[in-house]
Amino acid sequence: MEKRINDVVENALDLIGQAKTTKEIEQIRVKYLGKSGEITAFNKMMKDLPNEEKPKMGQLVNSAKERVESALKAQGEILFNQELEAELEKKGVDITLPVDINLGALHPLTKMEDDLKDFFASRGYIVYDGPEVDLYENNFDKLNIPADHPARDVQDTFYIDDKYLLRSHTSNLQVRMMESTKPPFKMVGTGRTYRGDDIDATHSPVFEQMEVLVVDKGVTMADLKTTIRDLAKHLYGENVEIRLRPSFFPFTEPSVEADVTCIKCKGKGCSICKGTGWMEILGGGMVNPKVFDACGIDSKEYTGFALGAGIERLAMSKYNLNDVRTLYENDVRFLKQFK
Amino acid sequence: MKLSLNWLKDFVDVNISADELAEKLTNSGFEVEEIINPSKGMETVFVGKIVKITKHPNAERLSVCDIDMGDRHLQILTAATNVFEGAYVPVATDGSLLPCGTTIKTTNMRGLESQGMLCSGYELCIDNKVYEGAEVDGIMILKDVEIGENIASVLGLDDIVLDITILANRPDCNSVYGLAREISTMLNLPLKKLDLDYDLKEEKVDFDIKVNTPNCLRYMGAVVKDVELTDSPKWMQARLKAVGINPINNIVDITNYVLMEIGQPMHAFDFDKVDNIIVRQADNEKLVALNEVEYQLNQNDMVIADSTKPLAIAGVMGGMEASVSDGTKNVLFESASFSRASIRTTSKKLSLRSDSSARYERGVEPTLNEIGLNRALHLISSLKIGKIVSIKDRLNCEIKENILTVDYNKINALLGTNISKDKIQKILNSLNITTTINGDNLICNIPNYRTDIECLADIAEEVIRICGLEEIQVKQPTVSLSCKEYDAVKKIRETLVQSGLFEIKTFSLGDGLSYQRLKCEKDNIIEISNPLNDNLKALRTNLIDDMLQTISFNLNHGNKGLRLFEVGRKYMLAKGEPKELDTLCVALTGKVDFFELKKLLFKMINLLNVNIKLDSNISFPYNKFCAGNICLNDEKIGTIGNIHPLVSKNYGINEDVYVLELELDKILLSTQKLYQYQPISKYPAVIRDLNFLVPNGLSYEDIYSEIVHSSGKNCKEVTLVDIYAGNQIEEGYKSLSFRLKFEKDDATLTDEEVEQAVARLLRTLEYKLKVYLRR
């Protein structure tokens, strides 16, 4: 009997050792440990044995069962893992395949405008907006550009009728801000402007500008210079060099223009900066007292500074563009480069 | 303004290089755009004399020239055939890098050494205008020169010219002398005196000057007799050429010379063709100007006339008839000052601009007239051109002293600086602004030519310009918060970008005919009264036209499956006043349908706290079966849908385009979305699915809102689960399946309650909408 049990166990272990799949393991379990399995059959034989032999036989059968079970479990686990691995391999992917993130992009001019507005908005400036079709006086007279000034020529400015025109700069925002708001205030605005220039690589009759105005008691030219420095570093990086030159605008006095080291040649001189090593980025100055007077702000009490810049010019230098027309053509192959 | 450095040296002994001077000028407000050095490359080109010419023994076409260079002899080979013994020629010596780009080195040509090159005009990059004979085929043959002379000085090119931008507020610097005055202050060097002396041999001359218009501020005239008309001296010609003016004759050259040197426009009349001078407004008369064009002049134009005829368009251009010409014996010089506005009006009206009118438009102040005239007479005298016999002067305005009193503390307060009053005084005095100190006040006497200085800010500008802007110390940056509308637009744009759309920017100006292409009614268009051309004459009244043009452009360039948007303005007249609306336009092409666009619309709207609805009462440019209006509180704020194929065709587009246009002004101002927690019911919900047979004329929205309205307070959710039209459905109907979720917050619902609610709902739908449950 004992030998028979041993033979059965040996056979079972042999079979288990040769099993190739979890399915075979399951079949072996049924063959030996199932209801009519060979080891289960020994249990049934127990009742025919004399009582004194029962405990010993019981032990033998149990240990046989345990041996087979643990072998099934061990081999079963190995095979299960192999099969799982094979299954996973089958489902495996080429992780280097491309994905379509389906992203669009903002227009480069918008990127530039947002960059400027965010810079100022995060410094407590109101983002201000105003009409493009405005009264003559908001575009000219109140900005100290009198009726006989060349900027008012018909070839430079688009007129609608004897009252309205298309603003030739965003400086009308200054007038509107000063007339509607009691100082102190800080304002930034961007928008469309119009001038009578034929379209070519560097001119466009429709273009965009940024305007900044700060009015308070005790605003000085040092505030202007600080703002220009911070803005230039924000746009062109910490290491940029800044140069201020005296300039002239009717609505500011003193007036300056600001240059930064050419981003292309880093100041060595190239075609972008016409060999000077410098790139003009903006103009500005201290608000002319005549403008304060015209806009109803007491020029004895308040001072202020204003800044203006062409968005196209900034965007073109930043994105290495050489033709302003590209910006308004909207070829998707161009727009895609700003994802 | 072109500034010749040789000319400048008449007044200031500049002791720095042209590059350094250019940088200093730029930093003090006079931007130097270009440094023109016409003699670049000519440094090692000298005059040589051909002593002997022999044939090259091994090359028939080459001549061997023995050149006397003064200090040495050179052997140079040439193929040119116009050389001869005794000729003076330009010789490029070993190591020259010529203006044309060629490098000259000693070379061996067929066994003989050539120690340089004889130059043609081409190699020196000059033409007949610079030197008569420069364009000859062969080597330039020089006249009246000395051996060893540098070729640049022979050609009159030994000068450096700075091209300087003169700002509109500084007309006083539009001249050599004006800039010299600035430069002397800048470099702290003495300004040499202008030589204004001349010999006056007064004679009684029968003529008078009358000024009969307030537009003439001063008129000075000088009569010069026995004039000999010739070429002006070489140095004068060279200077005029250097700044871009062609020499004509000694009289005209003097007027131009004074214009460039002093900034005073001058005019010379043939005195024998003039009886008197009357400055007046024109009276519908004609004048043939020096450019041989006849101009019609009226009351708005000022003329210089004599008792019978107009002689010149004041300040703009002289007339043909009384001009200086070959037979001229006696000359009348004019030096005058006119109102800026008057000259501008006439010059603009006639489309006629001259060096004179350009200066008058920027302002020529009356004290300059005298300096200009005296300078011209000095040149007449010193060049012995004629006899000065009479000078007359009519001053027609008051020449005022301009004295400003400013507090120096306020100058520092504006600039953010701390400059002492003594230093400010010193700076102002160096600018000829005679300044005295009285306590904290500076009393500044502004010279007449500084018409730009009117107030404290102007004085402050002078101070900081001379001090240098580096005097201003920068501060620490400051930081704080932001703005709502701008944030809302940014969110919308970001949502669209995340959904794969590209932003475009198009011109807001167009031809005003978009309504025709879009087959819509004409809007109240805002038109420009002076447009550049017909394609840019009106402000756009919609963004759809530009969008369709952009789509067409891209399809034509092979770009497919377009997903584009623009945030821009549209413009119209409302009750005669201009109105501008911030507007969004979105467009999709390719494998898309209406609902993809609608999804985008609601994605955007979800960012804002507004409720919108669509209604389908719409027509062109849309296909009305697949489009609608976007409404906010029953007000139309936009449109969405499929563009009508006939409209697309107008743009050359042959595929479906889905477009939405949305006015942003109203929705951007919406308040922030508020989130309020609602407790979740602890009691189980009951779900009922109902299939309705719906006639095609009814919309989902019609039925949905009726279900929500009539299904009782316990119905908490109504969702469309299926939509079906086909085989088992009668023609003209569709099947809509709704899932209703019933729930109570405080108790379990009974079946009975639900059945009652459903029965009530079905009755209402049957009665109101004739919609029945599908069996």
Interface residues (C-beta under 8 A of the other chain):
Chain A: N102 L103 G104 A105 L106 H107 L109 T110 D114 K117 A121 S122 R123 G124 I126 V127 D129 P131 E132 V133 A147 D148 P150 D153 V154 Q155 F158 Y159 I160 D161 Y164 L166 R192 Y194 G196 D198 P205 V206 G218 T220 M221 A222 D223 K225 T226 R229 D230 R243 L244 R245 P246 S247 F248 P250 E253 P254 S255 V256 E257 K274 M286 N288 P289 K290 T303 L327 Y328 E329 N330 D331 V332 R333 L335 K336
Chain B: T26 N27 S28 G29 E31 E33 L167 A168 N169 R170 R340 A341 R344 K348 E361 A413 L414 L415 G416 T417 C455 L456 A457 D458 A460 E461 I464 R465 L469 I472 Q473 V474 K475 Q476 P477 T478 V479 S480 L481 S482 C483 E485 Y486 K490 R493 L496 V497 Q498 S499 G500 L501 F502 E503 I504 K505 T506 F507 S508 L509 I526 E527 I528 S529 N530 P531 L532 L536 L539 T550 F553 N554 H557 N559 L562 R563 L564 F565 V567 R569 Y571 P578 E580
